Each structure stands twice: as C-alpha cells, then as structure tokens.
Amino acid sequence: EVHLLESGGGLVQPGGSLRLSCAASGFPFSSHAMSWVRQAPGKGLEWVSGVTGGGGDSFYTDSVKGRFTISRDNSKYTLFLQMNSLRADDTALYYCAKDLGAFAFDLWGQGTMVTVSS
Amino acid sequence: EIVLTQSPATLSLSPGERATLSCRASQSVSTYLAWYQQKPGQAPRLLIYDASSRATGIPARFSGSGSGTAFTLTISSLEPEDFAVYYCQQRSNWPRRYSFGQGTKLEIK
C-alpha cells in the first residue's frame, strides 16, 4: 500500500529547532521528487520546500530559505525537514507530499503539527 | 512569483446542482495546474492535474479546463460528499516553486 507517515512535530520555543521525518512505502521512492507543504490553523495550503528524486536539488519558499533544510535518505525511504530559527508564523500542520511528476502532488501524509510558542 | 487567485471564496449550492470554481494565475502557467479537495481533518486529495487530467479514482463528475492564466474546475452534479474546500496549485520552473490559491469553500445551501 502506498503510504506517507510524518513524525517529529511538537511544541518548540521561538528560535528553537525541530527535525521532521516522513516515512514512505509502496512506491519507488527515489524516482519521485518530494515536498513539504504546511497549513496554519484555519488557513490555506503553503508549499514550503521540495527535493528532487536523487536529492541533488532542493527548493524553498522565500520565508524559510536559510532556516529550513530538506533532505532525503533513499536507502531508508525517508524524507526530512530540518527546521532552525523557528518563528511563531511557522506554526502549522506539516504534510509531506509525493510529486506525481506532472507538477502535482498525488500522495499526502496525514501531517505532523508544529507549534512555535513560548 | 506566480500568484493564484480563486473565486468565489465561498460557493453555496445544493446537491445535484452544477459547481463552477475559478482559478486565475498572475502570469501564464501553460497547463501546469492542479486541483485538490480538502475535507475537515483530512489531507488534501488530488483531483485534476495538467489542467484537465483526472487523477486515479476521481469520479467523472469532476472536470478541469483552461490554459495560460484562466482555469475552471467543474463538478457536474454535486454529491453530498463533494462539499469541501478546493485549492488550485501551480509549479513554476525558474525558480522552481509551487504555489496554491487561497481556496474556495463549497458549502451546502
């Protein structure tokens, strides 16, 4: 069964760090670009970061550039998001999403909640 | 940065009616546009990609059209389970970025 399962969210103080993980199964992980998409409480969807299938290229929305780092371990079918210098406006449910290869995301996890608050 | 604007913000219709949702891009995205459905407490679900291709398992009552800067998602006859929030999404190539519209809430009238 194709599946994505995020973990690593939690409550962190402003300026702190978290590392999110996304475990994939049921599809050839290294053949697909992957992304992180977040959704603040009661708000819409915001793309955060993406990485190519081989991991050689990564992309970020401007608001997280220099603070977040996306990576992947294809041998372990796992996607990561290292989040540093967290701010209150980073508070959101973070989804990992599989790129269909047609500029769209055809598989989503259930999300992991990140709350940045003192 | 390409901005997607969805209209209307809220659409109130009854089951059996036809729904037409709009998404406009601030510059051409060719046909690189997708539509998603999101219900409360659930992850988004891909409905349409490449502007008009239905994703696997999506009922035929969902259809997409458009190219360039103007796109439409049509639900031909609303079922009770179709009431949800719908988002459009695009990907630009240089720099490589994705963006979503702000969403249209389809509610029962």
Contacts between the chains, C-beta under 8 A, distances in Angstrom:
chain1	res1	chain2	res2	distance
A	35	B	98	6.8
A	37	B	98	8.0
A	44	B	87	6.6
A	44	B	100	6.1
A	44	B	101	7.6
A	44	B	102	5.1
A	44	B	103	4.8
A	45	B	36	7.6
A	45	B	38	7.7
A	45	B	44	6.5
A	45	B	87	5.6
A	45	B	89	7.5
A	45	B	100	4.3
A	45	B	103	7.7
A	46	B	100	6.8
A	47	B	89	7.9
A	47	B	97	7.2
A	47	B	98	3.9
A	47	B	99	6.4
A	47	B	100	6.7
A	50	B	96	7.1
A	50	B	98	6.9
A	57	B	96	7.8
A	59	B	95	7.0
A	59	B	96	4.5
A	59	B	97	6.7
A	61	B	97	6.9
A	95	B	43	5.9
A	95	B	44	7.7
A	100	B	46	7.2
A	100	B	49	6.1
A	100	B	55	7.9
A	102	B	34	8.0
A	102	B	49	4.8
A	102	B	50	5.4
A	102	B	53	7.5
A	103	B	32	4.4
A	103	B	33	8.0
A	103	B	34	6.8
A	103	B	49	7.1
A	103	B	50	7.6
A	103	B	90	7.2
A	103	B	91	3.9
A	103	B	98	7.8
A	104	B	34	3.7
A	104	B	46	5.7
A	104	B	49	3.8
A	104	B	50	7.7
A	104	B	55	7.8
A	104	B	89	6.8
A	104	B	91	7.9
A	105	B	34	7.5
A	105	B	36	7.9
A	105	B	44	7.6
A	105	B	46	6.2
A	105	B	89	7.7
A	106	B	46	4.8
A	106	B	49	7.6
A	106	B	55	6.1
A	106	B	56	7.5
A	108	B	43	3.9
A	108	B	44	5.8
A	108	B	45	7.6
A	109	B	43	6.6
A	110	B	43	5.8
A	111	B	43	6.4
